[in-house]
Amino acid sequence: MHKLHITVTSKNTITMGLTIRLMPRWQLAPFIGGGGSYNHSFSGSRTSGTLELQAQGDSYYAGYAEGGLRWLTHDRRGYLELFGRQVSSSLSGDRDYWVAGLGMRVLH
């Protein structure tokens, strides 16, 4: 499974990324995956003279690894998944983070 996303926000940034997951087609399936993104700021860098990063304004790359478990509904049109993801950025660790989540899709 793969997913390409492009996001434009109101804070003068655009994000492009790609996620790839390896997952068997079982009713209850574990998965691993990874991906990357580029976050471009049109407002230019707001890095101070002391080289400390500000809350916004710097463009950066990010890469991530993820893993989780997905349960498919009986008709295989919906799912419920539990996942964890670790994200590392090109900004010397200032944008690195961990996230755990619960996702779902329901189709009629």
C-alpha positions as CSV (number, residue, x, y, z in Angstrom):
1,M,0.0,0.0,0.0
2,H,1.3,3.5,-0.7
3,K,-0.1,7.0,-0.3
4,L,1.0,10.3,-1.8
5,H,-0.2,13.5,-0.2
6,I,0.2,17.2,-0.9
7,T,-1.1,19.8,1.6
8,V,-1.2,23.5,1.3
9,T,-1.8,25.4,4.6
10,S,-2.8,29.0,5.4
11,K,0.6,29.6,6.9
12,N,2.4,29.9,3.5
13,T,3.7,26.3,3.5
14,I,3.3,23.4,1.2
15,T,4.0,19.8,2.2
16,M,4.6,16.8,-0.2
17,G,5.1,13.3,1.1
18,L,5.0,9.6,0.3
19,T,4.2,6.7,2.6
20,I,4.8,3.0,1.8
21,R,3.5,0.2,4.0
22,L,4.2,-3.6,3.9
23,M,1.1,-5.4,5.1
24,P,-0.4,-8.9,4.5
25,R,-4.0,-9.1,3.3
26,W,-5.2,-10.8,6.5
27,Q,-8.3,-9.9,8.5
28,L,-6.0,-8.8,11.4
29,A,-2.7,-7.8,9.9
30,P,0.5,-6.2,11.3
31,F,2.3,-3.6,9.2
32,I,5.5,-1.8,8.9
33,G,6.2,1.2,6.8
34,G,8.2,4.3,6.2
35,G,8.2,7.5,4.2
36,G,9.3,11.0,3.9
37,S,8.1,14.5,3.2
38,Y,9.3,18.0,2.3
39,N,7.8,21.0,4.0
40,H,8.5,24.2,2.1
41,S,7.9,27.6,3.6
42,F,7.2,30.5,1.3
43,S,7.6,33.1,4.1
44,G,11.4,32.5,4.2
45,S,13.5,31.5,7.2
46,R,12.9,33.1,10.5
47,T,16.0,31.8,12.1
48,S,17.5,34.2,14.6
49,G,21.0,35.4,14.7
50,T,21.8,32.9,17.4
51,L,20.9,30.0,15.1
52,E,17.9,29.0,17.2
53,L,14.9,27.9,15.2
54,Q,11.7,29.7,15.5
55,A,8.2,28.2,15.6
56,Q,7.7,28.6,11.9
57,G,9.3,29.8,8.7
58,D,12.0,27.2,8.0
59,S,11.7,24.6,5.2
60,Y,12.8,21.1,6.1
61,Y,12.8,17.4,5.1
62,A,11.4,14.7,7.3
63,G,11.6,10.9,7.3
64,Y,9.7,8.4,9.4
65,A,9.2,4.8,10.3
66,E,6.0,3.3,11.5
67,G,4.4,0.1,12.6
68,G,1.0,-1.1,13.8
69,L,-1.9,-3.4,13.5
70,R,-4.9,-3.2,11.2
71,W,-8.3,-5.0,11.5
72,L,-10.4,-5.2,8.4
73,T,-14.2,-5.4,8.6
74,H,-15.8,-8.5,7.2
75,D,-16.7,-6.8,3.9
76,R,-13.1,-5.5,3.7
77,R,-14.3,-2.0,2.9
78,G,-13.5,-0.5,6.3
79,Y,-10.8,-0.8,8.9
80,L,-9.6,0.1,12.4
81,E,-5.9,0.5,13.0
82,L,-3.5,1.2,15.9
83,F,-0.1,2.6,14.9
84,G,3.0,4.3,16.2
85,R,5.3,6.5,14.2
86,Q,8.7,8.1,14.8
87,V,9.6,11.2,12.7
88,S,13.1,12.7,12.2
89,S,13.7,16.0,10.5
90,S,16.6,17.7,8.8
91,L,16.5,20.5,11.4
92,S,18.9,19.0,13.9
93,G,16.2,17.3,15.9
94,D,14.1,20.4,16.5
95,R,11.1,18.9,14.6
96,D,11.5,15.3,15.7
97,Y,8.6,13.6,17.4
98,W,6.8,10.3,18.3
99,V,3.1,9.8,17.7
100,A,0.7,7.0,18.5
101,G,-2.7,6.9,16.9
102,L,-6.0,5.2,16.2
103,G,-7.3,5.3,12.6
104,M,-10.5,4.1,11.0
105,R,-12.3,4.1,7.7
106,V,-16.0,3.3,7.4
107,L,-17.6,2.9,3.9
108,H,-21.2,2.0,3.2
